[in-house]
Amino acid sequence: MEKGKKKMGVMALILMIFTSVYGFTNMTRSFYMMGYSSIPWFILAGLLFFIPYAFIVAEFGAAFKDSEGGIYTWMAKSSGPKFAFMGTFLWYAAYVVWLVGVGSGFWIILSHAVFGVDRLQDLNLFGLGPVKSLGILGLSMLLLLSFLSTKGTDRIKKIASIGGTAVIGLNAFLWIGSLLVLILNKGQFLEPVTVEGFFVSPNADFLGIIPILSFVVNAVFSYGGLEVVGGVIDETENPEKTFPRAIMLSSVVIIIMYSVGILLFGAVTNWNFAYGANGYSDVPITLGNHAYLTMNHLGYQIGQALNLSEGISRAIGLNVARFMGISMFFGMLGAFFTLVFSPLKQLIGGTPKELWPESWTVKKDGIYINAVKWQTFIVCVIFGIVAFGGDDAKQFFEIMLAMSNVAMTVPNMFIAYSFIKFKENDAIAKPFSMFKSNGQAKLAVYIVCALVGLSNVFTIIKPAIVNGDWLTTIMSVAGPVFFAVLGNIFYSRAQGRIRTTGQGEVGEIEIETLAHDIEPK
């Protein structure tokens, strides 16, 4: 911390937590999947996951406020270096899975930026059909972007800054546009508000106990990203009081914002008209394009509320979708260029060199160039398996979402479990305690782990049991299993080498928190 540098107060910390966690596409996806019935699950996930997990992060952050190690230090000091390395390696794996999704997502963004609609489902390169054609384009895009990302980082920060500003503008338009339509329609909701609507999904794919419970992981995922805040507690004014207050206030605000945001979508979106057959769109709706269609539809409803013609209203919708495409283009580009090298930099640069092949530690322009190449290879292989494993566009994007949700939430269980050991270790100085007893802390950990674990189980088994879709089920669990095995190989290999040379055990591995490397949601 530089001398004289101003520290963050409650409001600054709340804003940081809000921008790290809140994402408007979480609301569009949830409304598309579950309608109003997603709101109770968001509230439940907020109460049973977000708030207790936020308390856990607050205590960890306060205890290790002078350390730059982030989540690795938290787990290593509590549960040992191997457990910490495995948890951190799975954390890194979550970013790899996110990179896989970019292969398809980037082309959807470009399609909407240019045309205002998803034209990718008309692709038929070499007679392969839309999904495999998208696979070819996606692999090409992944290789191109990975190559460009190795050319230095100076311009990456500028692109990321533009992307962040554009996404903030998109969020503002969403809220202002929705409120405008609601006011012009004299408070009438296009999706009728009924008691049944809060418990029964309008989407036939989410009727039944297993599909509904599988949705919970989406709500948990929507509250992700809080870990980065634990790394800035040393920059917080009077952290013992400021941090708990900011955690509590931001938790309540985010839960309310998500719930009200989903409700606002109902104010401007009749579910059957927007997403149903023979409705607003003549393009098949998938989890890849639904957010753009939702914004397109919002623009259309603004025109209708202003009593404009059908043609003009649809033109407004197309341009809103283009605006979203352009905004997400810069956001995705900045995020990709950052995340293709930054997690690797933190992982390899902060660990003993014995953990990695010697060639992986070679740097060029500040980037572990050979490690990035291997990472790109793994990303392309995973993407290729998904893209060329079937011909159904809907299934393709469901696999991408399931893989991402599972990979992103599993590390939360590692962090939460370590909290039990943390509370029992009296040698660790704890500036404040959000839980008044170890019993309360254990209960919070059990609730968090049970919610995340069970929701992931239902997410994994739902495709196979409900739809007979074994590919989605296998791919959902394959990512974490593969990286868990790979991480164990790296650690065991290094442990064996160190023991052979008589140097003892693998020591503490410091991984810096990626306070600025947040995926736009």
C-alpha positions as CSV (number, residue, x, y, z in Angstrom):
1,M,0.0,0.0,0.0
2,E,1.5,3.3,-1.0
3,K,1.9,5.9,1.7
4,G,-0.8,8.6,1.4
5,K,-3.0,6.6,-0.9
6,K,-6.6,7.1,0.0
7,K,-8.4,4.0,1.4
8,M,-11.8,2.8,0.4
9,G,-14.8,3.6,2.5
10,V,-18.2,1.7,2.7
11,M,-19.6,3.1,-0.5
12,A,-16.5,2.5,-2.6
13,L,-16.3,-1.1,-1.3
14,I,-20.0,-1.6,-2.0
15,L,-19.5,-0.4,-5.6
16,M,-16.6,-2.8,-6.1
17,I,-18.6,-5.7,-4.8
18,F,-21.5,-4.7,-7.0
19,T,-19.5,-4.5,-10.2
20,S,-17.7,-7.8,-9.4
21,V,-20.9,-9.8,-8.8
22,Y,-23.9,-8.2,-10.6
23,G,-24.4,-9.0,-14.2
24,F,-27.5,-8.2,-16.4
25,T,-27.2,-11.3,-18.6
26,N,-27.8,-13.4,-15.4
27,M,-31.2,-11.8,-15.3
28,T,-32.0,-12.3,-19.0
29,R,-30.9,-16.0,-18.8
30,S,-33.0,-16.6,-15.7
31,F,-36.1,-14.9,-17.1
32,Y,-35.8,-17.0,-20.3
33,M,-35.3,-20.2,-18.3
34,M,-37.8,-19.8,-15.5
35,G,-39.7,-16.5,-15.8
36,Y,-40.9,-15.0,-12.5
37,S,-40.4,-18.4,-10.9
38,S,-36.6,-17.7,-10.9
39,I,-37.0,-14.9,-8.3
40,P,-37.7,-17.2,-5.3
41,W,-34.6,-19.2,-6.2
42,F,-32.5,-16.0,-6.5
43,I,-33.6,-15.0,-3.0
44,L,-33.0,-18.4,-1.6
45,A,-29.5,-18.6,-3.2
46,G,-28.8,-15.1,-1.9
47,L,-29.8,-16.0,1.7
48,L,-28.2,-19.5,1.8
49,F,-25.2,-18.9,-0.4
50,F,-24.3,-15.3,-1.1
51,I,-24.6,-13.8,2.4
52,P,-22.9,-16.7,4.4
53,Y,-20.2,-17.0,1.7
54,A,-19.7,-13.2,1.8
55,F,-19.2,-13.5,5.6
56,I,-16.6,-16.3,5.0
57,V,-14.7,-14.2,2.4
58,A,-14.9,-11.2,4.8
59,E,-13.2,-13.1,7.6
60,F,-10.6,-14.7,5.3
61,G,-9.8,-11.3,3.8
62,A,-9.4,-9.6,7.2
63,A,-7.2,-12.3,8.6
64,F,-4.8,-12.2,5.6
65,K,-5.1,-8.5,4.8
66,D,-1.3,-8.1,4.6
67,S,-0.9,-11.0,2.2
68,E,-1.1,-10.8,-1.6
69,G,-1.8,-14.5,-1.9
70,G,-5.6,-14.3,-2.2
71,I,-7.6,-17.5,-2.2
72,Y,-4.5,-19.7,-2.2
73,T,-3.2,-18.1,1.0
74,W,-6.6,-18.5,2.6
75,M,-6.7,-22.2,1.9
76,A,-3.0,-23.0,2.4
77,K,-2.9,-21.4,5.9
78,S,-6.1,-23.3,6.8
79,S,-6.1,-26.6,5.0
80,G,-2.5,-27.1,3.7
81,P,-0.7,-26.4,0.5
82,K,-1.9,-29.4,-1.5
83,F,-5.6,-28.8,-0.8
84,A,-5.0,-25.1,-1.6
85,F,-3.2,-25.9,-4.9
86,M,-6.0,-28.2,-6.0
87,G,-8.7,-25.6,-5.2
88,T,-6.7,-22.9,-6.9
89,F,-6.1,-25.1,-9.9
90,L,-9.8,-25.7,-10.3
91,W,-10.3,-22.0,-9.9
92,Y,-7.9,-21.5,-12.9
93,A,-9.8,-24.3,-14.8
94,A,-13.0,-22.2,-14.5
95,Y,-11.4,-19.5,-16.6
96,V,-10.2,-22.1,-19.1
97,V,-13.8,-23.3,-19.5
98,W,-14.9,-19.7,-19.9
99,L,-12.4,-19.4,-22.7
100,V,-14.0,-22.4,-24.4
101,G,-17.3,-20.6,-24.5
102,V,-15.7,-17.6,-26.2
103,G,-15.2,-19.7,-29.4
104,S,-19.0,-19.7,-30.1
105,G,-20.0,-16.6,-28.1
106,F,-17.8,-14.2,-30.1
107,W,-19.4,-15.1,-33.4
108,I,-22.9,-14.6,-31.9
109,I,-21.7,-11.2,-30.7
110,L,-20.4,-10.3,-34.2
111,S,-23.6,-11.5,-35.9
112,H,-25.7,-9.2,-33.6
113,A,-23.3,-6.3,-34.0
114,V,-23.6,-6.5,-37.8
115,F,-27.2,-7.8,-38.4
116,G,-29.0,-7.3,-35.1
117,V,-30.0,-11.0,-35.2
118,D,-28.4,-14.4,-34.9
119,R,-27.5,-15.6,-38.5
120,L,-25.2,-18.3,-37.4
121,Q,-27.9,-21.0,-37.5
122,D,-28.0,-20.5,-41.3
123,L,-24.3,-21.5,-41.6
124,N,-23.5,-24.6,-43.7
125,L,-19.7,-24.6,-44.3
126,F,-18.7,-27.5,-46.5
127,G,-22.1,-29.0,-46.0
128,L,-21.4,-29.6,-42.3
129,G,-24.5,-27.9,-40.8
130,P,-24.7,-24.9,-38.4
131,V,-23.2,-26.4,-35.3
132,K,-20.1,-27.9,-36.9
133,S,-19.7,-24.8,-39.1
134,L,-19.8,-22.7,-35.9
135,G,-17.2,-25.2,-34.6
136,I,-14.8,-24.4,-37.4
137,L,-15.3,-20.6,-37.0
138,G,-15.0,-20.9,-33.3
139,L,-11.7,-22.8,-33.4
140,S,-10.4,-20.2,-35.9
141,M,-11.4,-17.4,-33.6
142,L,-9.8,-19.0,-30.5
143,L,-6.5,-19.5,-32.4
144,L,-6.6,-15.9,-33.7
145,L,-7.4,-14.3,-30.4
146,S,-4.9,-16.4,-28.5
147,F,-2.2,-15.5,-31.0
148,L,-3.0,-11.8,-30.7
149,S,-3.0,-11.9,-26.9
150,T,0.7,-13.0,-27.0
151,K,1.8,-9.8,-28.6
152,G,2.0,-7.8,-25.4
153,T,-0.4,-6.3,-22.9
154,D,-0.2,-2.5,-23.4
155,R,-3.3,-2.3,-25.6
156,I,-5.2,-4.9,-23.7
157,K,-5.9,-2.5,-20.8
158,K,-7.4,0.1,-23.2
159,I,-9.7,-2.5,-24.8
160,A,-10.8,-3.8,-21.4
161,S,-11.5,-0.3,-20.3
162,I,-13.7,0.4,-23.4
163,G,-15.5,-2.9,-22.9
164,G,-16.2,-2.1,-19.2
165,T,-17.7,1.3,-20.1
166,A,-19.8,-0.2,-22.9
167,V,-21.2,-2.9,-20.6
168,I,-22.1,-0.3,-17.9
169,G,-24.0,1.7,-20.6
170,L,-25.8,-1.5,-21.6
171,N,-26.9,-2.0,-18.0
172,A,-28.1,1.6,-17.8
173,F,-30.1,1.2,-21.0
174,L,-31.8,-2.0,-19.7
175,W,-33.1,-0.3,-16.6
176,I,-34.0,3.0,-18.1
177,G,-35.7,1.4,-21.1
178,S,-37.7,-1.1,-19.0
179,L,-38.9,1.6,-16.6
180,L,-39.8,3.8,-19.6
181,V,-42.0,1.1,-21.2
182,L,-43.6,0.3,-17.8
183,I,-44.5,4.0,-17.3
184,L,-45.8,4.4,-20.9
185,N,-47.9,1.3,-20.4
186,K,-49.4,2.9,-17.3
187,G,-47.9,0.2,-15.0
188,Q,-49.3,-2.8,-16.9
189,F,-47.0,-5.8,-17.0
190,L,-46.8,-7.6,-20.3
191,E,-46.1,-10.9,-18.5
192,P,-49.1,-11.1,-16.0
193,V,-48.0,-11.2,-12.3
194,T,-49.7,-14.1,-10.6
195,V,-49.0,-16.2,-7.5
196,E,-48.6,-19.2,-9.8
197,G,-46.1,-17.4,-11.9
198,F,-43.6,-17.3,-9.0
199,F,-43.6,-21.1,-8.7
200,V,-44.3,-22.5,-12.2
201,S,-41.9,-21.8,-15.1
202,P,-43.4,-20.8,-18.5
203,N,-40.6,-22.7,-20.1
204,A,-41.5,-26.4,-20.6
205,D,-37.8,-27.4,-20.2
206,F,-38.0,-26.3,-16.5
207,L,-41.1,-28.1,-15.3
208,G,-40.4,-30.9,-12.8
209,I,-38.3,-31.1,-9.6
210,I,-35.0,-32.1,-11.3
211,P,-35.0,-29.3,-13.9
212,I,-36.0,-26.7,-11.3
213,L,-33.3,-27.8,-8.8
214,S,-30.8,-27.8,-11.6
215,F,-31.6,-24.1,-12.1
216,V,-30.2,-23.2,-8.6
217,V,-26.6,-23.4,-9.9
218,N,-27.5,-20.5,-12.2
219,A,-28.5,-18.5,-9.3
220,V,-25.4,-19.4,-7.3
221,F,-23.2,-18.6,-10.4
222,S,-24.9,-15.2,-10.6
223,Y,-23.5,-14.4,-7.1
224,G,-19.9,-15.4,-8.1
225,G,-16.9,-13.1,-8.1
226,L,-16.9,-12.1,-4.5
227,E,-13.4,-13.7,-3.8
228,V,-11.6,-10.8,-5.5
229,V,-12.8,-8.4,-2.9
230,G,-11.1,-10.3,-0.1
231,G,-7.8,-9.3,-1.7
232,V,-8.3,-5.5,-1.2
233,I,-9.2,-5.5,2.5
234,D,-5.8,-4.0,3.2
235,E,-6.9,-1.0,1.1
236,T,-10.1,-0.5,3.1
237,E,-10.5,2.2,5.8
238,N,-11.1,0.6,9.2
239,P,-11.7,-2.8,7.7
240,E,-12.9,-4.4,10.9
241,K,-16.1,-2.3,10.7
242,T,-16.2,-1.2,7.1
243,F,-15.9,-4.7,5.5
244,P,-18.8,-6.4,7.4
245,R,-21.1,-3.4,6.7
246,A,-20.2,-3.3,3.0
247,I,-20.7,-7.0,2.7
248,M,-24.2,-6.9,4.4
249,L,-25.4,-3.8,2.5
250,S,-24.1,-5.0,-0.9
251,S,-25.6,-8.4,-0.4
252,V,-29.0,-7.0,0.3
253,V,-28.8,-4.6,-2.6
254,I,-27.7,-7.2,-5.1
255,I,-30.4,-9.7,-4.1
256,I,-33.0,-6.9,-4.5
257,M,-31.5,-5.7,-7.8
258,Y,-31.6,-9.2,-9.3
259,S,-35.2,-9.8,-8.1
260,V,-36.5,-6.4,-9.2
261,G,-34.6,-6.7,-12.5
262,I,-36.2,-10.1,-13.4
263,L,-39.6,-8.6,-12.4
264,L,-38.9,-5.6,-14.8
265,F,-38.2,-8.0,-17.6
266,G,-41.8,-9.3,-17.1
267,A,-43.0,-5.7,-17.3
268,V,-41.6,-5.4,-20.8
269,T,-41.6,-9.1,-22.0
270,N,-44.5,-11.4,-22.5
271,W,-42.7,-14.7,-22.3
272,N,-44.8,-16.6,-24.9
273,F,-44.7,-13.8,-27.4
274,A,-40.9,-13.2,-27.0
275,Y,-39.7,-16.8,-26.7
276,G,-42.5,-19.0,-27.8
277,A,-43.1,-20.7,-31.1
278,N,-44.6,-18.4,-33.8
279,G,-43.8,-15.4,-31.5
280,Y,-41.6,-12.3,-31.9
281,S,-38.6,-14.0,-33.4
282,D,-38.2,-16.1,-36.5
283,V,-34.8,-17.3,-35.3
284,P,-34.6,-20.4,-33.1
285,I,-33.8,-19.3,-29.5
286,T,-30.8,-20.8,-27.7
287,L,-28.9,-20.0,-24.5
288,G,-26.4,-18.4,-26.8
289,N,-28.6,-15.8,-28.4
290,H,-31.5,-15.3,-25.9
291,A,-30.0,-12.2,-24.2
292,Y,-29.7,-10.4,-27.6
293,L,-33.2,-11.3,-28.5
294,T,-34.4,-10.0,-25.1
295,M,-32.8,-6.7,-25.8
296,N,-34.1,-6.7,-29.3
297,H,-37.6,-7.2,-27.9
298,L,-37.1,-4.4,-25.4
299,G,-36.3,-2.0,-28.2
300,Y,-39.4,-3.2,-30.0
301,Q,-41.6,-2.7,-26.9
302,I,-40.2,0.9,-26.5
303,G,-41.4,1.6,-30.0
304,Q,-44.8,0.1,-29.4
305,A,-45.2,2.0,-26.1
306,L,-44.5,5.2,-28.1
307,N,-47.2,4.2,-30.6
308,L,-44.8,3.8,-33.4
309,S,-45.4,1.6,-36.4
310,E,-44.6,-2.1,-36.3
311,G,-41.8,-1.6,-38.9
312,I,-40.2,1.3,-36.9
313,S,-40.5,-0.6,-33.6
314,R,-38.8,-3.7,-35.1
315,A,-36.1,-1.4,-36.5
316,I,-35.5,0.0,-33.1
317,G,-35.2,-3.5,-31.8
318,L,-32.6,-4.5,-34.3
319,N,-30.5,-1.4,-33.5
320,V,-30.7,-2.1,-29.8
321,A,-29.5,-5.6,-30.5
322,R,-26.7,-4.1,-32.6
323,F,-25.8,-1.8,-29.7
324,M,-25.6,-4.8,-27.4
325,G,-23.5,-6.7,-29.9
326,I,-21.0,-3.8,-30.2
327,S,-20.9,-3.3,-26.4
328,M,-20.3,-7.0,-25.8
329,F,-17.7,-7.1,-28.6
330,F,-15.4,-4.8,-26.7
331,G,-16.3,-6.4,-23.3
332,M,-15.6,-9.9,-24.5
333,L,-12.5,-8.8,-26.4
334,G,-11.0,-7.1,-23.3
335,A,-12.0,-10.0,-21.1
336,F,-10.5,-12.6,-23.4
337,F,-7.2,-10.8,-23.9
338,T,-6.9,-10.5,-20.1
339,L,-8.0,-14.0,-19.1
340,V,-6.0,-15.8,-21.8
341,F,-2.8,-14.9,-19.9
342,S,-3.5,-13.4,-16.6
343,P,-4.7,-16.5,-14.6
344,L,-1.7,-18.4,-16.1
345,K,0.5,-15.6,-15.0
346,Q,-0.8,-15.7,-11.5
347,L,-0.8,-19.5,-11.3
348,I,2.7,-20.1,-12.7
349,G,4.4,-17.0,-11.5
350,G,3.2,-17.4,-8.0
351,T,4.1,-21.1,-7.5
352,P,7.4,-23.0,-7.1
353,K,9.0,-23.6,-10.5
354,E,9.2,-27.3,-9.7
355,L,5.5,-27.6,-10.3
356,W,5.7,-26.9,-14.0
357,P,7.6,-28.1,-17.1
358,E,10.7,-25.9,-17.6
359,S,9.4,-24.7,-20.9
360,W,6.2,-23.4,-19.3
361,T,8.2,-20.9,-17.3
362,V,9.7,-19.2,-20.3
363,K,8.5,-15.6,-20.6
364,K,8.1,-13.4,-23.7
365,D,6.7,-9.8,-23.4
366,G,5.7,-10.6,-19.9
367,I,3.6,-13.7,-21.0
368,Y,4.3,-17.4,-20.4
369,I,4.3,-18.0,-24.1
370,N,4.6,-21.8,-24.1
371,A,2.1,-22.2,-21.3
372,V,-0.4,-20.1,-23.3
373,K,0.1,-22.3,-26.3
374,W,-0.7,-25.5,-24.3
375,Q,-3.7,-23.7,-22.8
376,T,-4.9,-22.8,-26.2
377,F,-4.5,-26.4,-27.3
378,I,-6.6,-27.7,-24.4
379,V,-9.3,-25.0,-25.0
380,C,-9.5,-25.9,-28.7
381,V,-9.7,-29.7,-27.9
382,I,-12.6,-29.1,-25.4
383,F,-14.4,-26.8,-27.8
384,G,-13.9,-29.2,-30.7
385,I,-15.4,-32.2,-28.7
386,V,-18.5,-30.1,-27.9
387,A,-18.9,-28.6,-31.3
388,F,-18.4,-31.8,-33.3
389,G,-20.1,-34.1,-30.8
390,G,-23.6,-33.3,-32.0
391,D,-25.7,-31.3,-34.5
392,D,-28.2,-29.6,-32.2
393,A,-27.6,-25.9,-31.6
394,K,-29.7,-25.8,-28.5
395,Q,-27.8,-28.7,-27.0
396,F,-24.5,-27.1,-27.9
397,F,-25.2,-23.9,-25.9
398,E,-26.7,-25.9,-23.0
399,I,-23.4,-27.8,-22.8
400,M,-21.5,-24.6,-22.7
401,L,-23.6,-23.2,-19.9
402,A,-23.6,-26.3,-17.8
403,M,-19.8,-26.6,-18.2
404,S,-19.3,-23.0,-17.2
405,N,-21.7,-23.1,-14.2
406,V,-20.2,-26.3,-12.7
407,A,-16.6,-25.1,-13.3
408,M,-17.2,-21.7,-11.8
409,T,-19.0,-22.9,-8.6
410,V,-16.9,-25.9,-7.6
411,P,-14.0,-23.7,-6.2
412,N,-16.5,-22.1,-3.8
413,M,-16.8,-25.4,-2.0
414,F,-13.0,-25.6,-1.5
415,I,-12.9,-22.1,-0.1
416,A,-15.9,-22.7,2.2
417,Y,-14.6,-26.0,3.5
418,S,-11.2,-24.4,4.4
419,F,-13.1,-22.0,6.6
420,I,-13.8,-24.7,9.1
421,K,-10.0,-25.3,9.6
422,F,-9.5,-21.6,9.6
423,K,-11.9,-21.1,12.5
424,E,-10.3,-23.9,14.4
425,N,-6.8,-22.6,14.0
426,D,-6.2,-20.3,17.0
427,A,-2.7,-19.4,15.6
428,I,-4.3,-17.3,12.9
429,A,-5.1,-13.8,14.1
430,K,-8.7,-12.9,13.3
431,P,-9.4,-9.1,13.5
432,F,-13.2,-9.7,13.6
433,S,-15.6,-12.6,13.4
434,M,-18.9,-12.6,11.5
435,F,-19.8,-15.8,13.2
436,K,-20.1,-15.8,17.0
437,S,-19.2,-19.4,17.4
438,N,-17.5,-22.2,15.5
439,G,-20.8,-24.0,15.5
440,Q,-22.4,-21.1,13.5
441,A,-19.4,-21.1,11.1
442,K,-19.7,-24.8,10.5
443,L,-23.4,-24.5,9.9
444,A,-22.8,-21.8,7.3
445,V,-20.1,-23.9,5.6
446,Y,-22.4,-26.9,5.5
447,I,-25.3,-24.9,4.0
448,V,-23.0,-23.3,1.3
449,C,-21.4,-26.6,0.4
450,A,-24.7,-28.5,0.4
451,L,-26.4,-25.9,-1.8
452,V,-23.5,-25.6,-4.3
453,G,-22.9,-29.4,-4.3
454,L,-26.5,-30.5,-4.7
455,S,-27.3,-27.8,-7.4
456,N,-24.3,-29.0,-9.4
457,V,-25.4,-32.6,-9.0
458,F,-28.8,-31.8,-10.4
459,T,-27.3,-29.7,-13.2
460,I,-25.1,-32.6,-14.2
461,I,-27.8,-35.4,-14.1
462,K,-30.7,-33.3,-15.5
463,P,-29.8,-33.7,-19.2
464,A,-29.3,-37.4,-19.0
465,I,-32.3,-38.2,-16.8
466,V,-34.8,-35.8,-18.3
467,N,-33.7,-35.6,-21.9
468,G,-31.5,-38.7,-22.4
469,D,-28.7,-36.2,-23.3
470,W,-25.6,-38.0,-22.0
471,L,-23.1,-35.8,-23.9
472,T,-24.1,-32.7,-21.8
473,T,-23.9,-34.7,-18.6
474,I,-20.5,-36.1,-19.4
475,M,-19.1,-32.8,-20.5
476,S,-20.4,-31.0,-17.4
477,V,-18.4,-33.2,-15.1
478,A,-15.5,-33.9,-17.4
479,G,-13.9,-30.5,-17.1
480,P,-13.5,-30.4,-13.3
481,V,-12.5,-34.1,-13.2
482,F,-9.8,-33.5,-15.9
483,F,-8.3,-30.5,-14.3
484,A,-8.4,-32.1,-10.8
485,V,-6.4,-35.1,-12.2
486,L,-4.1,-32.7,-14.0
487,G,-3.5,-30.6,-10.9
488,N,-2.8,-33.7,-8.8
489,I,-0.3,-34.9,-11.4
490,F,1.5,-31.5,-11.4
491,Y,1.6,-31.4,-7.6
492,S,2.7,-35.1,-7.1
493,R,5.4,-34.7,-9.8
494,A,6.8,-31.7,-8.0
495,Q,6.5,-33.3,-4.6
496,G,8.4,-36.4,-5.8
497,R,11.1,-34.2,-7.4
498,I,11.6,-32.1,-4.2
499,R,11.7,-35.2,-2.0
500,T,14.3,-36.8,-4.3
501,T,16.6,-33.7,-3.9
502,G,16.0,-33.6,-0.2
503,Q,14.5,-30.2,-0.1
504,G,11.4,-31.2,2.0
505,E,7.8,-30.5,1.0
506,V,6.2,-28.3,-1.6
507,G,6.1,-24.9,0.2
508,E,3.6,-22.2,0.2
509,I,2.3,-21.2,-3.2
510,E,1.2,-17.6,-3.4
511,I,-1.5,-16.8,-6.0
512,E,-2.4,-13.1,-6.4
513,T,-6.0,-12.2,-6.4
514,L,-7.3,-11.2,-9.9
515,A,-9.0,-8.0,-8.6
516,H,-9.3,-6.6,-12.0
517,D,-9.8,-9.7,-14.1
518,I,-13.5,-10.1,-13.9
519,E,-15.5,-11.7,-16.8
520,P,-18.3,-9.4,-17.9
521,K,-21.5,-11.1,-17.0
